[in-house]
Amino acid sequence: MNLFKQKVNDQIQIAEQLLLLQDEFDQKKRMLNMLHTLEINESAAYLSEHLSELNLQLKEAQKKFDEKMNDVLQTHRS
């Protein structure tokens, strides 16, 4: 059961990272929309590039979360 608790704690940390990345992504996306509305194209292009990087980080964190969750579930069933 101790191993299970550790895996759940690890999963909680990954979930927190996911939430932080999602929040940052959403904020940057709103900022990008505002920059496009104000026709500030140079800043919008930079921010768009940053959003792409954040999106990749989000996908990686989500993949890690899913893999670890499967591991947590298998440990719990054992």
ChimeraX attribute file (.defattr): number of C-alpha atoms within 10 A of each C-alpha:
attribute: neighborCount
match mode: 1-to-1
recipient: residues
	/A:1	9
	/A:2	7
	/A:3	11
	/A:4	17
	/A:5	13
	/A:6	12
	/A:7	19
	/A:8	19
	/A:9	13
	/A:10	15
	/A:11	20
	/A:12	14
	/A:13	13
	/A:14	19
	/A:15	17
	/A:16	11
	/A:17	16
	/A:18	20
	/A:19	14
	/A:20	13
	/A:21	18
	/A:22	16
	/A:23	12
	/A:24	13
	/A:25	20
	/A:26	14
	/A:27	12
	/A:28	17
	/A:29	17
	/A:30	11
	/A:31	16
	/A:32	21
	/A:33	14
	/A:34	13
	/A:35	17
	/A:36	15
	/A:37	11
	/A:38	10
	/A:39	11
	/A:40	12
	/A:41	13
	/A:42	11
	/A:43	14
	/A:44	20
	/A:45	14
	/A:46	11
	/A:47	18
	/A:48	17
	/A:49	12
	/A:50	15
	/A:51	19
	/A:52	12
	/A:53	12
	/A:54	18
	/A:55	15
	/A:56	12
	/A:57	16
	/A:58	19
	/A:59	13
	/A:60	13
	/A:61	18
	/A:62	16
	/A:63	12
	/A:64	15
	/A:65	20
	/A:66	15
	/A:67	12
	/A:68	17
	/A:69	18
	/A:70	11
	/A:71	16
	/A:72	20
	/A:73	13
	/A:74	11
	/A:75	15
	/A:76	14
	/A:77	8
	/A:78	7
